[in-house]
Amino acid sequence: MPNPQSTSGPSLDAPHVLATSAMGVEIPLAPAYLSLGVAASAFKEQYQGEVHAQPVASQNRQIGMMEVQPDWLWCCKCQGLFYGGAKRSGVCPCGTNHDGSRSGGYGIAPDSLFSKAGQEGWRWCKKCEGLFYSLNETNGACPGGSLHDGSQSAPYRVMGETVAPEGQRNWKWCRKCQGIFYCASGDAGTCAAGGLHDGSRSAPYAISMT
């Protein structure tokens, strides 16, 4: 599994820089650096009564000043991050299902009015169980077929390395499939869009360990 690494403390003075594509859509080259907050009650109230597949907010945990949703796992085959709390592990671009057997536990922060740390626009795909960036002109290629589908997902935020002091570094956004992948092992991992993941235009992210 990727080994947890120490990170520097949060920096709220870092610039909020998002690149803009030719079509005027922001792309996640750098995360938004905003103040930390606690989102438990607001997040649960916002989605109470709505029809959602897994993941759900009911099992959220507190990590430092942030509330995160547990049961996210690293796939040792494609290097991507997927939700492991469902009955199925999701389709992997390497074939068959994601493999989280070598992974530690990860947590992703919900997005709400009271939790604006990190970068908005991340969603869970109900087809492949992966996490992807949803604010571009495309949701990105999904190993489950066609594009990622975040229609049943609550909104999430992903932290930059300087914002998440307890997080594990060396995660990047793939500009091809819009997913997030671990890149410190020397293996960029197989991308659903073909070839390997491409993190060349990504800022460094950190994922909380649970």
N, C-alpha and C positions, 0 to 999 in steps of 0.2 A: 504494500500500500504506500501511497505518498507519505513521507515522514513529516510530521508537523515541524514547522520552523518558527523561530521567534520573529516577531515583527516590531517595528518601532511604534511609538505611541501615536495616538490619533493627531492629525494635523488639520485644524479647521481653517488654516490660512492658505492652504493650497488652492489654486484657481479651479473654478468650475469650468472646465474646457470640454466641449463636445464639438467634434468636427461636423461640418455640414456637407452632405453629399451634393452632387450636381442637381438633384431633384429637390433640394431644400430639406431633406430629412436628416435629423441628427443621427450620427453613428457613434458607438461607444468607444472612442479612442481614449478617453480619460473619464474616470468616474466623477460624479458630483460629490463634492466634499461639503457635507452639511452637518449640523449639530445632531447629536445622538438623542434618541427619545425612546419611551416605552409605549408599546402599541397594543397591549393585550386586550383590554375591554373594547376599544374602538374597532379593532380588526374583527373580533368575534361578533360584535353587534352588526357590523356592516354586511357580513355574509350569513348571518343566522337566518334560516328559513329558505335560503336559496339552494337550488339543486347543484351540487358540486360532486364530482368524482374525487377520489383521493388525489392529492393531499388535502387535508383539512386543518383548520386552525386549533382544534380542540386539544392537541397534544403539544402546543408550543412550550418552549423552555426559555429561561432567562440565562443569557450569557453576558456577564458584565452588565452594561447598561442597555443592552439590546435584547429584545425577545426574538427568538428564532424558531423556525419549524424544524424539528429533527427528522431523522430517517432518510436523509439524502445520502447517496453513496457514490463513490468513484468506481467507474468501470475499468477494470484492468485490461480490457480488450481494446476499447476505443478511446480511453482516457477521459471520457466525458463524465458529467455529473447527472445522476438520475435519481428519481424518487423511489426509494426501496420499501416504503411502508404499505404499498398496495399488494394485492395478492399476486400480481404479475410483475416481472422486473423490466418489462418494456423491450422493444425491438432494438437491437444493436446494429450499427452499420457494418460490423465485422461478421454479421450473420447470427441467427438465432436470437438469444436474449442477452441483455446486459449481465455482466458478471461482477457482483459486488462482494465476492467472498474474501477478497484481500483488502477490503476498505475499512477504514475507521468510520465513525459516524460524523456527518456534517449537518449543519443547520443553515437555513436561508431565512433572511429577515422579511417579514410581511411588510407591505406598503400600506400606510394609513395616514390620516391627518396628523397623527401624533408620532409618527416614525418616518422621518425624512432623511435618515442617514444613508449615504451611498447613492447608487444610480438607479433610477426608476426604469420601468419598461420591460422587466423580465417576467416571463410566464412559464408555467409548466405545460408540456405538451401531453395531451391525453392519449396520443398514439404511441409515442416512444418512451414516455415517462421522463424525458430529458428537460433541462432548463434552457430556455432560449431567449434572445433579445427580440422584442416585438415591435419596436418603434421605427424600423426601417421599412423601405418600400416592399420588402419581402420578409416573410417569417422564416425563410431558410428551408433547405431540403431536409426532409424527415426520413429516417430509415424505415418508418412505418408506412411510407408511401406519400408521394406528392410533398406538400409543405407541412411544417409544424402546425398544430391546432391547439391554440390556447383558449378556446371558447369556454371551457369549463374551469379555467384557472383563476384563482385570486391573484392580485398583483404582488410582485416581489421586488426587492431591491438587492443589489449586489455591491459589496464594499470594495473600495480600493485598498491597496496594501497599507497606506498611511492612516486609514480610517478604522481598520479592524485590528486592534493590538493583539487580540487572542486568535486571530485567524491564521490559516495556512497560506503561505505565499505561492507564487508561480502558477496561478490560474490565468487563462487568457480567453478572450472572446474570439471565435472563429468567424472571419468575415464571409466565409462561404456558406456555412450551414446555420450561422447565428447562434450556435451553442457555446457553452463554456467548457474548456478542457484543461487538464493538468499537463504542464509542459517542462517540468524540471527533470523528468526521467530520461530525457534524450529521445523519447518517442512521442511525436506530436499526436499520434493516434489517427485511426481511420475516420474520414469525414463522409457523411451521407451524400455530400455533393460530389464525391469522387476524390481519390488521392488522400492526402493527409490534411489535417486541420491547418488552417493558416491564421496564425496570430500576429502577423507582421504589422497590423494596424491597430493592435489592441494595447491599451494600458494594462499594467499589472493589477490583478485582483487578488483578494484574500477571502477564503471561505472559513467560516467559524467551525471549530471542531466541537462536537457534543459528547 
